[in-house]
Amino acid sequence: LRLKPSQIQRSPWIMRAASRLLRWAPIAAPLAWPRREGTEWKVVPQGQAPRNELFCSTTGDREFAYIHEHNWNEQMWNIAGRVDFQSLMEEGCYLLKGVASDVIHRLSFGAKVFARKGTVLIEEGSENSAIFVVGHGALKVTHRGEKVSTIGPGQVVGLYTMLKGTNASATVTVSSDLAYVLELRHSHFQSCLEDEPSVKQRMQVILEQREAQNKAAEMVHKTTIREV
């Protein structure tokens, strides 16, 4: 069955079906995992994907592994109750130091999600359109398999792809048993901070630090290959 766009718009049952799909998609998303089979990605039920297969090619794919509010357990609700992302960004985030409270308030409207140990938030060489602010737990940053740094509460990761306009230069994985993060899309982050020159300067500092860390990891990786 092939329908033209004009036919779809005139078909009430198609529009109702699309509306129901969009309404229930966010609830269904956490119940499945993206899984690579050869060069293709398939979705398998939650619990059937081994940890080493939680690697995805896009930001949208990786979101299948996040735990959203409607699936939080008691421990997660307790952690979320202790973390105030707005206060954390105002008081404990180097990148956002001095930014007006109303701007921070707009930033805090991002998606607040949990991720378990081993979950990949950003994959090296893949597309990434999100920035993550850590509220609880720790993230491990690796480049070509070598550990680059650890990201903790109040720190931000995901700036590299936004500033460079390229695929991710490193992989970011949850290293603690559980991490609670604020996910901000690049477009939302940039629109909130487009009139904050001091933030742009600090982003450049962070970018230079990350590039230096990547170069150091690259040297370690090459040395390891020669020794092998």
N, C-alpha and C positions, 0 to 999 in steps of 0.2 A: 504494500500500500504506500503510494507516494502522494503527498499532498503539497500543493503550493502554499507559500506563506499566507496568501490572501484567503485560502480555504481554511487554514488552521485558525485564523482570526475569526472566521465566521462560524466555526464549529464549537458550540457550547461544551460538548462532552470532552473535547480535547483540552480546552482551557480549564475545565474543572479538574481533569486528571493531572494536568501540569501543576495546578495550584496545590493539590494534595501532595504531590511528590516533593515540591519545594518546602511545604510545611513540615513534612516528616523527615526530610533528608538529614537535618542536623542531629536528630535523635538517633537515627540509624547509623550515622557515621562512626561513632566509637565502638560499634559492635562488630567491626570488621577490620582486617589488617591488609595493607597492600603487600603483595609478594611477587618477587621477580622469578619468572620462569623463562630462561633463555633471554631473549631481548624484549619480552612482553611483561606487562604487569597485570596480575590478577588479584582479586580480592578474596580472602579466605576468612572464615569466622574467627572471632577473637578467641585466643587460647590455642589455636592451631598453628600460629606462626612462630617458629623459633626465634630467639633473640637475634641471632646473626642474620636474619632475613628482614629486619625492620629498617631496611635501607630503601629510600624512595627517591624518585627523580624530580619531584616538584614539591613546592610548599603545600599545595593541596593534598598530595598523596600522604605526606608526613602527618597531616592533621588527623588521619585515621587512627594514629597511635596515641593521641592525646586523650586524657580523661576529662570530660566536660562536666559541668555542674550537676546535671541530672543523674550522673553516675558516681558522684562522690560518696565515699563511705564516711564513717564517723571521724576517723583520723584526719581525713582530708578537710572536713568541715572545721575541725579544731584548728588546723594549721591556717586555713583561710581566714578564720576569725582573728588570728593573731597578726596577720600581715595586712598592712595598709599601704597599698602601692603608691598612693598619692603622697603620703608622708615620707615613704622610702625614697621616692624620686626627688622630693624637695630637700630632704636632709642628708641622705646617704648616697646620692648618685653624683659622681664627679662630672659626668657629661652634662647634667641638667642643673648644675649649681647656678643659683641666681635667677633662674627662669621664673616668671610670674606665676602665682598660684592658679590663676584661671587657665593658663596654658597647660600646666601640669594636670589640672582637673580634666581637660579635654583628652589628654594622653591616657589618663587612667580608664577610659572607656574601651580599651582594647579587650581582647578575649583573655580571661583568666582561666588557666588550665593546669592540670597536673600531668606529669609524665613519670613513668617508672624507670628504674635503673636499666641502662642499655638502649633506651629510646633515642633515636637520632632526630635532633631538631633541625640541623643543617648538615647537608652532605657535600663533601668536597667534590668540586667539578660539576655540581648540579645547580639548577636554578634555585634562588632563594629570594623571596619578596617580603620577608618578615624580620623584625627586630625583637629580641627577647630581653625583658628585664627580669632578673631573678629575684624572687621574693623569699624562697626557701629552698634549701638543698644546694647542690653543686653541679656544674657542668664541666666536662672535660673537652678541651680544644686540641685536636690533633691535625698535623699536616704530614701527608704521606706516611701515615702510621706512627709518627713521632709526636709525643705529647708536647704541646706548645705552652699551654697555660690552663689554669683552673678559674672558672667564673663562679663567684658567690653572690649572696644577697646584696642588692644595690648596684650590681654591675650589669652592663649592657653588652650584648653580642649580636652580630648580624649587620653591623654597619658597613663592613667591607664591600659587600655586593651592592649596597645602595650607593656608596660613594664612587666605586670604580665602574659600576655598570656592567659587571662581568658575573660569571658563575662563582660559586663559593670557593674560596681558597683553602678552606679547612673544614673538617668535620666537627660538629658540636654534638656531644652525647651526654646524656644524664649519667653522672658518676655516683651520685648518692642514691639511696634506696628509693627516694621520692623527691621530685622537684616541683615547685609551684612557681609558674612563670606568667608574666603578662606578655601576650603576643601582640605586637603592633605592626600593621602593614606599613611598608615603606611610604606609600602615598599618604596615609594618615599622619605618620611621623613627620614627614616633610611639610605638610600643610600646616601643622601646628607650630612648627619651629622655623618657618621660612623668614620670619622677622627677628631672629635671634642670632646675630653674628658671632657672639661669644661661644655659642654651642657649636657652630660650624668650625670655629678655630679648635675647640677641644676635640671634635670629631677627627680633624686632620691629625692631631697629636696621637690619638688612639690608632688611626690608620697607619701612621708611620711606625708605631710600636708593633702592630700586628705584622707588618711587612718585615720588620727586623726579626721577629720571632719565627716567621715562616722561613726566612733565609737561614737562620740557625738550625732549624729542623731539617732543612734541605741538606745542609752540610753533614749533619749527623746521619741522615739517610744514605748519602753517598759513601760515607766512611764505612758504614755497616755493610753495604753491598761489596765494597772492595775487600773487607775482612772475610766475608763469606766466600 
